[in-house]
């Protein structure tokens, strides 16, 4: 946007153009003189007025009008460098401007600056463009001109020195002395200054002049012996140049100046971490954490680095917990601190404690869906179904387009045998908002589980088919569809395919193995069914594996690939078990053993099933009469 001085100039000249005819009219009327031809405004003056209108349009946010008015002004006065410069600025940000257009815009912006070398805005626009186009000679000229115009300002000189350093790096050997001459001049004027010393040290570093670096640091030390930030800067520079003993000496000086100054301890923490001194590192971390002068952001980063480094060391857990509690006491009300403490507890398998911290975080800041998700998962892992359901429902209300929460909540309702509520909640999901085939597949698989529980098998099987079409690796849908088909004795060939695909993906999953064994049983393939029910019992630790390993069923191989984070997120939702696997596995085993002639083992399996489901009349009958009965 044009600077105020340019705008004020235009406003004054436009007012002159407007008032001039009026002055003539009043003079003529007062003197009763003969009419005089009014002075006609020139095109340049008209361009100035239109330019002022363009400025107003810009300030009102009417950018199309702004551009069109600028073009009208340029048509009236194509030689005005200021109008041309404004139009050129617009061209530089347009993706449609080609290289020739950029060169033309650059020339216009350069002409505008040299029409008024006192204008700092014009200078910075030209400098930025020259830098981007690597026109370092032009860049040096801009800052050199501005340095001469504003000798009391340090930023033009600093920018000029930086350009000289770049020119030196690119091969202009004489540019280095010009760069250092500017730094020396500025230092004579301002004295010791950390920022200036850092620029000088950077220049010395380009030439690998360690001796010059040390001289500069010594100058800073002598000039500011009591400046704690100067001591930290000197120490950090020594550390950067692989001189840890010197670095530690200056960090210690900083601590001596102010024993409560957190950044001094933080510097020592970083040094000890760099040098591998774990004992000193551990000590300094706690000192820095307890410092009242260290900003929370620095402490939080220190804490995260420490926890990530040592969370797997069980001997450090008490110390880490103390760090969290200390930081929470010194910095109450920090939601991200509670969320991180929750993540730490979750990582060390303390889900109840994790849920407590996530709940604190949400109470302080309920706007983070990822924290809601972590809270729901923590409640699930800790076995707190009531809070898990309540949190998932509240999160689903807050984030209606996030499918994760209604899926979790509906799954929890299904586990609690509330399928009608589960279906109502799941049907509130905006299916069109589902992003990714995996999420869409999980949605349909979940809906299939619920519909089957509601005794709507045909609708359930249709949902399972949708789930599997979306993602053939949805193992829960494959297994549940196969199992329910086997129970009802329908589509057994498809059930066998689905069950074999699930077992092929997870050959030690007892639920999938049992389903495959039961499908084989319903097909009358009893020997194969016994093979896989034995494998099921081995996977459950209820039977010793034979010497010859059991093979995974052959079938169409599934394409393997990386599972996206979104898929992992969905897979964290444990599918509702629509049957009681232990009781039914024993019952299935008994039926299968009976049909291969091992009746004694069959009775033992039925007895085991009856212990887990003592009210089951059919199993009671099998045990009592020691024979198989169909359902």
C-alpha positions as CSV (number, residue, x, y, z in Angstrom):
1,X,0.0,0.0,0.0
2,X,1.3,3.5,-0.8
3,X,2.9,5.3,2.2
4,X,1.2,8.1,4.0
5,X,3.5,10.9,2.7
6,X,2.7,9.9,-0.9
7,X,-1.0,9.9,-0.1
8,X,-0.9,13.3,1.6
9,X,0.9,14.8,-1.3
10,X,-1.7,13.5,-3.7
11,X,-4.5,14.7,-1.4
12,X,-3.1,18.3,-1.4
13,X,-2.6,18.5,-5.1
14,X,-6.1,17.1,-5.8
15,X,-7.6,19.7,-3.5
16,X,-5.7,22.4,-5.4
17,X,-7.2,21.2,-8.7
18,X,-10.8,21.2,-7.2
19,X,-10.5,24.7,-5.6
20,X,-8.7,26.5,-8.4
21,X,-11.9,27.0,-10.6
22,X,-13.9,28.2,-7.6
23,X,-11.3,30.8,-6.8
24,X,-11.5,32.2,-10.3
25,X,-15.3,32.2,-10.1
26,X,-15.4,34.2,-6.9
27,X,-12.9,36.7,-8.2
28,X,-14.9,37.2,-11.3
29,X,-18.1,37.7,-9.5
30,X,-16.6,40.1,-7.0
31,X,-14.9,42.3,-9.5
32,X,-17.7,42.1,-12.2
33,X,-14.8,41.5,-14.6
34,X,-15.1,39.9,-18.0
35,X,-15.2,36.1,-18.0
36,X,-11.9,34.4,-17.9
37,X,-11.1,31.0,-19.3
38,X,-10.8,28.5,-16.4
39,X,-7.5,26.8,-16.1
40,X,-7.9,23.3,-17.3
41,X,-6.2,20.6,-15.2
42,X,-3.4,18.6,-16.9
43,X,-3.5,14.9,-17.5
44,X,-0.8,14.5,-14.8
45,X,-3.0,16.3,-12.3
46,X,-6.0,14.2,-13.3
47,X,-3.8,11.1,-12.8
48,X,-3.0,12.3,-9.3
49,X,-6.7,12.6,-8.4
50,X,-7.5,9.1,-9.8
51,X,-4.5,7.7,-7.9
52,X,-6.0,9.1,-4.7
53,X,-9.3,7.4,-5.5
54,X,-7.3,4.1,-6.0
55,X,-5.7,4.6,-2.6
56,X,-9.2,5.0,-1.1
57,X,-10.4,1.8,-2.9
58,X,-7.5,-0.1,-1.5
59,X,-8.2,1.0,2.0
60,X,-11.9,0.1,1.6
61,X,-10.9,-3.4,0.4
62,X,-12.1,-2.8,-3.2
63,X,-9.0,-4.3,-4.8
64,X,-10.5,-4.7,-8.3
65,X,-11.4,-1.0,-8.3
66,X,-7.9,-0.2,-7.0
67,X,-6.2,-2.0,-9.9
68,X,-8.6,-0.5,-12.5
69,X,-8.1,3.1,-11.2
70,X,-4.3,2.6,-11.2
71,X,-4.5,1.6,-14.8
72,X,-6.6,4.7,-15.7
73,X,-4.1,6.9,-13.8
74,X,-1.2,5.3,-15.8
75,X,-3.1,5.8,-19.1
76,X,-3.3,9.6,-18.3
77,X,0.3,9.8,-17.1
78,X,2.4,6.8,-18.3
79,X,5.6,8.4,-17.1
80,X,4.7,8.7,-13.4
81,X,7.1,6.4,-11.6
82,X,4.9,6.1,-8.5
83,X,1.9,4.9,-10.4
84,X,4.0,2.5,-12.4
85,X,5.6,1.2,-9.3
86,X,2.2,0.5,-7.6
87,X,1.1,-1.5,-10.7
88,X,4.4,-3.3,-10.8
89,X,4.0,-4.4,-7.1
90,X,0.7,-6.1,-8.1
91,X,2.4,-7.8,-11.0
92,X,5.1,-9.3,-8.8
93,X,2.5,-11.2,-6.7
94,X,0.5,-12.5,-9.7
95,X,1.2,-16.1,-10.7
96,X,0.4,-15.1,-14.3
97,X,3.4,-12.8,-14.6
98,X,6.2,-14.4,-16.7
99,X,9.9,-13.7,-16.5
100,X,9.7,-10.9,-18.9
101,X,6.9,-9.3,-16.9
102,X,8.9,-9.7,-13.7
103,X,11.9,-7.9,-15.3
104,X,9.6,-5.1,-16.4
105,X,8.1,-4.9,-12.9
106,X,11.5,-4.8,-11.4
107,X,12.5,-1.9,-13.5
108,X,9.4,0.1,-12.6
109,X,10.0,-0.6,-8.9
110,X,13.6,0.4,-9.2
111,X,12.6,3.7,-11.0
112,X,10.1,4.4,-8.3
113,X,12.6,4.2,-5.5
114,X,15.2,6.3,-7.2
115,X,12.6,8.9,-7.8
116,X,12.4,9.3,-4.0
117,X,15.4,7.7,-2.3
118,X,14.1,8.8,1.1
119,X,11.1,6.5,1.0
120,X,11.9,3.5,3.1
121,X,8.9,1.5,1.9
122,X,10.0,1.8,-1.7
123,X,13.5,0.8,-0.7
124,X,12.5,-2.3,1.1
125,X,10.2,-3.5,-1.7
126,X,13.1,-3.0,-4.2
127,X,15.5,-4.7,-1.9
128,X,13.3,-7.8,-1.4
129,X,12.8,-8.2,-5.1
130,X,16.5,-7.7,-5.9
131,X,17.3,-10.3,-3.3
132,X,14.8,-12.8,-4.7
133,X,16.2,-12.2,-8.2
134,X,19.8,-12.5,-6.9
135,X,20.7,-9.0,-8.2
136,X,23.2,-8.4,-5.4
137,X,24.8,-5.3,-6.9
138,X,21.4,-3.6,-7.1
139,X,20.7,-4.8,-3.6
140,X,24.0,-3.3,-2.3
141,X,23.2,0.0,-4.1
142,X,19.8,0.2,-2.4
143,X,21.1,-0.3,1.1
144,X,24.1,1.9,0.4
145,X,21.9,4.7,-0.7
146,X,19.6,4.3,2.3
147,X,22.5,4.1,4.6
148,X,23.7,7.5,3.3
149,X,20.2,9.0,3.6
150,X,19.6,7.7,7.2
151,X,23.1,7.6,8.8
152,X,21.5,7.3,12.3
153,X,19.7,4.1,11.5
154,X,21.6,0.9,11.9
155,X,19.4,-1.4,9.8
156,X,20.4,-0.1,6.4
157,X,24.1,-0.6,7.4
158,X,23.4,-4.1,8.8
159,X,21.6,-5.1,5.6
160,X,24.4,-3.7,3.5
161,X,27.0,-5.6,5.5
162,X,25.0,-8.8,4.9
163,X,25.0,-8.2,1.2
164,X,28.7,-7.7,1.1
165,X,29.2,-11.0,3.0
166,X,27.1,-12.8,0.3
167,X,29.1,-11.1,-2.4
168,X,32.3,-12.3,-0.7
169,X,30.9,-15.9,-0.6
170,X,30.1,-15.6,-4.3
171,X,33.7,-14.7,-5.1
172,X,34.2,-10.9,-4.5
173,X,37.2,-11.0,-2.2
174,X,37.2,-7.3,-1.6
175,X,33.6,-7.4,-0.3
176,X,34.7,-9.0,3.0
177,X,36.7,-5.9,4.1
178,X,33.7,-3.7,3.2
179,X,31.5,-5.9,5.3
180,X,33.8,-5.8,8.3
181,X,34.3,-2.0,8.0
182,X,30.6,-1.5,8.4
183,X,30.5,-3.8,11.5
184,X,33.4,-1.9,13.0
185,X,31.8,1.4,12.3
186,X,28.6,0.4,14.0
187,X,30.4,-1.1,16.9
188,X,32.2,2.2,17.5
189,X,28.9,3.9,17.7
190,X,26.8,1.4,19.8
191,X,29.5,-0.3,21.7
192,X,29.0,-3.9,23.0
193,X,25.9,-5.4,21.4
194,X,25.1,-9.1,21.3
195,X,23.2,-8.9,18.0
196,X,26.1,-7.0,16.3
197,X,28.7,-9.4,17.7
198,X,26.7,-12.4,16.4
199,X,26.8,-10.9,12.9
200,X,30.5,-10.4,13.2
201,X,31.1,-13.9,14.4
202,X,29.0,-15.2,11.5
203,X,31.3,-13.4,9.1
204,X,34.4,-14.7,10.9
205,X,32.9,-18.2,10.7
206,X,32.6,-17.9,6.9
207,X,36.4,-17.6,6.8
208,X,36.9,-20.1,9.6
209,X,38.7,-17.4,11.6
210,X,38.5,-18.9,15.1
211,X,41.0,-16.5,16.5
212,X,38.8,-13.5,15.4
213,X,35.8,-15.2,17.0
214,X,37.6,-15.5,20.3
215,X,38.7,-11.8,20.1
216,X,35.2,-10.7,19.5
217,X,33.9,-12.8,22.4
218,X,36.7,-11.3,24.7
219,X,35.6,-7.8,23.6
220,X,32.0,-8.6,24.5
221,X,33.1,-10.1,27.9
222,X,35.3,-7.0,28.8
223,X,32.6,-4.6,27.6
224,X,29.7,-6.3,29.5
225,X,31.1,-8.3,32.4
226,X,27.8,-8.2,34.4
227,X,25.4,-8.8,31.5
228,X,24.0,-12.3,32.1
229,X,22.7,-12.6,28.5
230,X,26.1,-11.7,27.1
231,X,27.7,-14.5,29.2
232,X,25.1,-17.0,27.9
233,X,25.8,-15.8,24.3
234,X,29.5,-16.2,24.7
235,X,29.1,-19.7,26.2
236,X,26.7,-20.8,23.4
237,X,29.2,-19.5,20.8
238,X,32.0,-21.5,22.4
239,X,29.7,-24.6,22.4
240,X,28.9,-24.0,18.7
241,X,32.7,-24.0,18.0
242,X,33.2,-27.3,19.9
243,X,34.8,-25.7,22.9
244,X,32.7,-27.2,25.8
245,X,35.0,-26.3,28.7
246,X,35.0,-22.6,27.7
247,X,31.2,-22.7,27.2
248,X,30.6,-24.2,30.6
249,X,32.8,-21.5,32.2
250,X,30.6,-18.8,30.8
251,X,27.4,-20.6,31.6
252,X,28.7,-20.9,35.2
253,X,29.4,-17.1,35.2
254,X,25.8,-16.5,34.2
255,X,24.6,-18.6,37.0
256,X,26.8,-16.8,39.4
257,X,25.4,-13.4,38.3
258,X,21.8,-14.7,39.0
259,X,21.3,-18.1,40.5
260,X,17.6,-18.1,39.7
261,X,17.9,-17.2,36.0
262,X,16.4,-20.1,34.1
263,X,18.0,-19.6,30.7
264,X,21.4,-20.0,32.3
265,X,20.5,-23.5,33.6
266,X,18.8,-24.3,30.3
267,X,22.1,-23.5,28.5
268,X,23.9,-25.9,30.8
269,X,21.3,-28.5,30.2
270,X,21.8,-28.3,26.4
271,X,25.6,-28.4,26.9
272,X,25.5,-31.5,29.1
273,X,23.1,-33.2,26.7
274,X,25.5,-32.4,23.8
275,X,28.5,-33.7,25.7
276,X,26.8,-36.8,27.0
277,X,27.2,-36.0,30.7
278,X,24.0,-37.7,31.8
279,X,24.4,-37.1,35.5
280,X,25.0,-33.3,35.1
281,X,22.2,-33.2,32.5
282,X,19.7,-34.8,34.9
283,X,20.7,-32.4,37.6
284,X,20.4,-29.3,35.5
285,X,17.1,-30.3,34.0
286,X,15.5,-30.2,37.5
287,X,17.2,-26.9,38.3
288,X,15.8,-25.3,35.1
289,X,12.3,-26.7,35.7
290,X,12.2,-25.2,39.1
291,X,13.4,-21.8,38.0
292,X,10.7,-19.1,38.3
293,X,12.3,-17.0,35.6
294,X,12.2,-19.5,32.8
295,X,9.2,-19.2,30.4
296,X,6.8,-22.1,30.3
297,X,7.4,-22.8,26.7
298,X,11.1,-23.4,27.3
299,X,10.3,-25.6,30.3
300,X,7.8,-27.6,28.3
301,X,10.3,-28.2,25.6
302,X,12.8,-29.3,28.2
303,X,10.3,-31.6,29.7
304,X,9.3,-33.2,26.4
305,X,12.9,-33.7,25.4
306,X,13.6,-35.3,28.8
307,X,10.6,-37.6,28.8
308,X,11.0,-38.7,25.2
309,X,14.6,-39.6,26.0
310,X,14.0,-41.5,29.2
311,X,10.4,-42.6,29.3
312,X,11.3,-46.3,28.8
313,X,13.6,-46.3,31.8
314,X,11.4,-47.5,34.6
315,X,14.0,-46.2,37.2
316,X,13.2,-42.6,36.0
317,X,9.4,-42.8,36.4
318,X,9.3,-41.3,39.8
319,X,11.6,-38.4,38.8
320,X,9.5,-37.8,35.6
321,X,6.3,-37.8,37.7
322,X,7.9,-35.3,40.0
323,X,8.8,-33.1,37.0
324,X,5.3,-33.1,35.8
325,X,3.9,-32.3,39.2
326,X,6.4,-29.5,39.8
327,X,5.7,-27.9,36.4
328,X,1.9,-28.2,36.9
329,X,2.3,-26.5,40.3
330,X,4.5,-23.7,38.9
331,X,2.3,-23.3,35.7
332,X,-1.3,-24.1,36.5
333,X,-3.9,-24.1,33.8
334,X,-1.7,-25.3,30.9
335,X,-3.8,-27.7,28.9
336,X,-1.0,-29.0,26.8
337,X,1.0,-30.0,29.9
338,X,-1.9,-32.1,31.1
339,X,-2.3,-33.6,27.7
340,X,1.4,-34.5,27.5
341,X,1.2,-36.0,31.0
342,X,-1.7,-38.1,29.8
343,X,0.3,-39.3,26.7
344,X,3.2,-40.3,29.0
345,X,0.9,-42.3,31.3
346,X,-0.7,-43.9,28.3
347,X,2.7,-44.9,27.0
348,X,3.8,-46.5,30.2
349,X,0.5,-48.4,30.4
350,X,-1.3,-46.4,33.0
351,X,-4.6,-45.7,31.2
352,X,-6.6,-44.6,34.2
353,X,-4.0,-42.0,35.1
354,X,-3.8,-41.0,31.4
355,X,-7.6,-40.5,31.3
356,X,-7.4,-38.3,34.4
357,X,-4.8,-36.0,32.8
358,X,-6.7,-35.9,29.4
359,X,-9.8,-34.9,31.3
360,X,-8.0,-32.0,33.0
361,X,-6.6,-30.9,29.6
362,X,-10.1,-30.9,28.1
363,X,-11.6,-29.0,31.0
364,X,-9.0,-26.3,30.4
365,X,-9.2,-26.4,26.6
366,X,-12.0,-28.4,25.0
367,X,-11.2,-27.4,21.4
368,X,-8.7,-30.2,20.6
369,X,-10.4,-33.2,19.0
370,X,-7.1,-35.2,19.2
371,X,-7.2,-34.9,23.0
372,X,-10.9,-36.0,23.1
373,X,-9.9,-39.0,21.1
374,X,-7.0,-39.8,23.4
375,X,-9.4,-39.4,26.4
376,X,-11.9,-41.8,24.8
377,X,-9.2,-44.4,24.1
378,X,-7.8,-44.1,27.6
379,X,-11.2,-44.7,29.2
380,X,-11.6,-47.7,26.9
381,X,-8.3,-49.1,27.9
382,X,-9.0,-48.6,31.6
383,X,-12.3,-50.4,31.3
384,X,-14.4,-47.4,32.2
385,X,-17.2,-48.0,29.8
386,X,-19.5,-45.3,31.3
387,X,-17.1,-42.5,30.9
388,X,-15.9,-43.8,27.6
389,X,-19.4,-43.6,26.2
390,X,-20.1,-40.2,27.8
391,X,-16.9,-38.7,26.4
392,X,-17.4,-40.2,22.9
393,X,-21.0,-38.9,22.8
394,X,-19.9,-35.4,23.9
395,X,-17.1,-35.4,21.3
396,X,-19.5,-36.6,18.6
397,X,-21.7,-33.6,19.5
398,X,-18.8,-31.2,19.3
399,X,-17.3,-32.7,16.1
400,X,-20.2,-34.0,14.0
401,X,-18.1,-34.5,11.0
402,X,-15.5,-36.6,12.8
403,X,-16.6,-40.2,12.3
404,X,-14.3,-41.6,15.0
405,X,-16.4,-40.5,17.9
406,X,-19.8,-41.9,16.8
407,X,-18.1,-45.1,15.8
408,X,-16.6,-45.4,19.3
409,X,-19.8,-44.5,21.0
410,X,-22.0,-46.8,19.0
411,X,-19.4,-49.6,19.6
412,X,-19.7,-49.0,23.4
413,X,-23.5,-49.1,23.2
414,X,-23.3,-52.4,21.3
415,X,-21.0,-53.8,24.0
416,X,-23.6,-52.8,26.6
417,X,-26.3,-54.6,24.5
418,X,-28.0,-51.4,23.5
419,X,-28.1,-51.9,19.7
420,X,-31.0,-49.7,18.9
421,X,-29.3,-46.7,20.5
422,X,-26.1,-47.7,18.8
423,X,-27.8,-47.7,15.4
424,X,-29.4,-44.3,16.0
425,X,-26.1,-42.8,16.9
426,X,-24.3,-44.4,14.0
427,X,-27.0,-43.2,11.6
428,X,-26.3,-39.7,12.7
429,X,-22.9,-39.9,10.9
430,X,-22.7,-37.8,7.7
431,X,-21.5,-40.6,5.4
432,X,-20.5,-38.2,2.7
433,X,-18.0,-36.7,5.1
434,X,-16.2,-40.0,5.5
435,X,-12.7,-39.5,4.2
436,X,-10.8,-42.7,3.1
437,X,-12.0,-46.1,2.1
438,X,-10.9,-47.6,5.4
439,X,-13.2,-45.3,7.5
440,X,-16.1,-46.0,5.1
441,X,-15.4,-49.7,5.4
442,X,-15.3,-49.6,9.2
443,X,-18.6,-47.6,9.3
444,X,-20.4,-50.3,7.2
445,X,-18.9,-53.1,9.2
446,X,-20.0,-51.6,12.4
447,X,-23.5,-51.1,11.0
448,X,-23.5,-54.7,10.0
449,X,-22.7,-55.8,13.6
450,X,-25.5,-53.7,15.0
451,X,-28.1,-54.8,12.4
452,X,-27.3,-58.4,13.1
453,X,-27.8,-57.9,16.8
454,X,-31.2,-56.3,15.9
455,X,-32.1,-59.6,14.1
456,X,-31.9,-58.0,10.7
457,X,-29.5,-60.5,9.0
458,X,-30.2,-59.7,5.4
459,X,-29.5,-56.0,6.0
460,X,-26.4,-56.9,8.1
461,X,-25.0,-59.1,5.3
462,X,-25.5,-56.2,2.8
463,X,-23.6,-53.9,5.1
464,X,-20.7,-56.4,5.5
465,X,-20.5,-56.7,1.7
466,X,-20.2,-52.9,1.5
467,X,-17.5,-52.9,4.1
468,X,-15.5,-55.5,2.3
469,X,-15.9,-53.9,-1.1
470,X,-14.6,-50.7,0.4
471,X,-11.6,-52.4,2.1
472,X,-11.0,-56.1,1.5
473,X,-8.6,-56.0,4.5
474,X,-11.3,-55.2,7.0
475,X,-10.7,-58.3,9.0
476,X,-13.5,-57.6,11.5
477,X,-16.1,-57.4,8.7
478,X,-14.7,-60.5,7.0
479,X,-14.8,-62.6,10.3
480,X,-18.2,-61.4,11.5
481,X,-19.8,-61.9,8.1
482,X,-18.3,-65.4,7.8
483,X,-19.4,-66.4,11.4
484,X,-23.0,-65.2,11.0
485,X,-23.3,-67.0,7.6
486,X,-22.0,-70.2,9.3
487,X,-24.4,-69.9,12.2
488,X,-27.3,-69.5,9.8
489,X,-26.0,-72.0,7.2
490,X,-26.1,-69.5,4.3
491,X,-23.6,-68.5,1.7
492,X,-21.1,-71.0,3.2
493,X,-18.7,-70.9,0.2
494,X,-18.4,-67.2,0.6
495,X,-18.1,-67.6,4.4
496,X,-15.2,-69.9,3.8
497,X,-13.5,-67.4,1.6
498,X,-14.0,-64.5,4.0
499,X,-12.8,-66.6,7.0
500,X,-9.7,-67.8,5.2
501,X,-8.8,-64.3,4.3
502,X,-9.0,-63.2,8.0
503,X,-6.9,-66.1,9.2
504,X,-4.4,-65.6,6.4
505,X,-3.9,-62.0,7.7
506,X,-3.7,-62.9,11.4
507,X,-2.9,-66.6,11.7
508,X,-2.7,-66.6,15.5
509,X,-6.0,-64.8,16.1
510,X,-8.1,-67.2,18.1
511,X,-11.4,-65.6,17.1
512,X,-10.6,-65.8,13.4
513,X,-9.3,-69.3,13.7
514,X,-12.5,-70.4,15.5
515,X,-14.7,-68.8,12.9
516,X,-12.8,-70.6,10.1
517,X,-13.1,-73.9,12.0
518,X,-16.8,-73.4,12.4
519,X,-17.4,-72.6,8.8
520,X,-15.5,-75.8,7.8
521,X,-17.6,-77.7,10.3
522,X,-20.8,-76.4,8.7
523,X,-19.5,-77.4,5.3
524,X,-18.9,-81.0,6.6
525,X,-15.1,-80.7,6.3
526,X,-14.6,-82.2,9.8
527,X,-10.9,-83.1,9.6
528,X,-10.0,-79.6,8.4
529,X,-12.3,-78.2,11.1
530,X,-10.4,-80.1,13.8
531,X,-7.1,-78.8,12.4
532,X,-8.2,-75.2,12.9
533,X,-10.0,-75.7,16.2
534,X,-6.8,-77.2,17.5
535,X,-5.0,-74.2,16.2
536,X,-7.5,-72.0,18.0
537,X,-6.9,-73.8,21.3
538,X,-3.1,-73.4,20.8
539,X,-3.5,-69.7,20.2
540,X,-5.5,-69.5,23.5
541,X,-2.8,-71.3,25.4
542,X,-5.2,-74.2,26.1
543,X,-3.4,-76.8,24.1
544,X,0.3,-77.6,23.2
545,X,1.2,-77.1,19.6
546,X,2.1,-80.3,17.7
547,X,5.6,-80.8,16.4
548,X,4.5,-80.1,12.8
549,X,3.3,-76.6,12.5
550,X,-0.2,-76.0,11.2
551,X,-0.3,-74.2,7.9
552,X,-2.3,-71.1,7.0
553,X,-5.1,-71.7,4.5
554,X,-4.2,-71.0,1.0
555,X,-6.3,-68.5,-1.0
556,X,-6.1,-65.3,-2.9
557,X,-3.2,-63.3,-1.6
558,X,-4.1,-59.8,-0.4
559,X,-2.1,-56.8,-1.5
560,X,0.0,-55.6,1.4
561,X,0.7,-51.9,2.0
562,X,1.2,-49.3,4.6
563,X,-1.8,-48.6,6.7
564,X,-2.4,-44.9,6.9
565,X,-2.6,-43.0,10.2
566,X,-6.3,-42.7,9.7
567,X,-6.6,-46.5,9.4
568,X,-4.6,-47.0,12.6
569,X,-6.9,-44.4,14.3
570,X,-9.9,-46.5,13.3
571,X,-8.3,-49.8,14.2
572,X,-7.9,-48.5,17.7
573,X,-11.6,-49.0,18.1
574,X,-12.0,-52.6,19.2
575,X,-14.9,-54.2,17.3
576,X,-17.7,-55.3,19.5
577,X,-17.7,-59.0,20.2
578,X,-21.1,-60.1,19.1
579,X,-20.6,-63.5,20.7
580,X,-19.0,-64.9,23.8
581,X,-15.8,-66.3,22.2
582,X,-14.5,-68.5,25.0
583,X,-17.7,-70.3,25.7
584,X,-18.5,-70.8,22.0
585,X,-15.0,-71.8,21.2
586,X,-15.2,-74.7,23.7
587,X,-18.7,-75.6,22.4
588,X,-17.5,-75.6,18.8
589,X,-14.5,-77.7,19.8
590,X,-16.7,-80.2,21.4
591,X,-19.0,-80.4,18.4
592,X,-16.0,-80.8,16.0
593,X,-14.2,-83.5,18.2
594,X,-17.5,-85.4,18.4
595,X,-17.8,-85.6,14.6
596,X,-14.2,-86.8,14.1
597,X,-14.8,-89.6,16.7
598,X,-13.1,-88.2,19.7
599,X,-16.1,-88.2,22.0
600,X,-14.3,-88.2,25.3
601,X,-12.5,-85.0,24.4
602,X,-15.8,-83.6,23.0
603,X,-17.4,-84.0,26.4
604,X,-14.5,-82.3,28.2
605,X,-14.8,-79.3,25.8
606,X,-18.6,-79.1,26.4
607,X,-18.0,-79.2,30.2
608,X,-15.6,-76.3,29.8
609,X,-18.1,-74.4,27.8
610,X,-20.8,-75.0,30.4
611,X,-18.6,-73.5,33.2
612,X,-18.6,-70.3,31.2
613,X,-22.2,-70.4,30.2
614,X,-24.0,-72.5,32.9
615,X,-27.5,-71.5,31.8
616,X,-27.1,-72.8,28.3
617,X,-29.7,-75.6,27.9
618,X,-28.2,-77.0,24.7
619,X,-24.8,-77.4,26.3
620,X,-26.3,-78.9,29.4
621,X,-28.0,-81.5,27.2
622,X,-24.8,-82.3,25.4
623,X,-22.9,-82.8,28.6
624,X,-25.7,-84.9,30.2
625,X,-26.2,-87.2,27.3
626,X,-22.6,-87.1,26.1
627,X,-23.6,-86.7,22.5
628,X,-24.0,-83.9,19.9
629,X,-27.3,-82.1,19.4
630,X,-27.8,-79.5,16.7
631,X,-29.2,-76.1,17.6
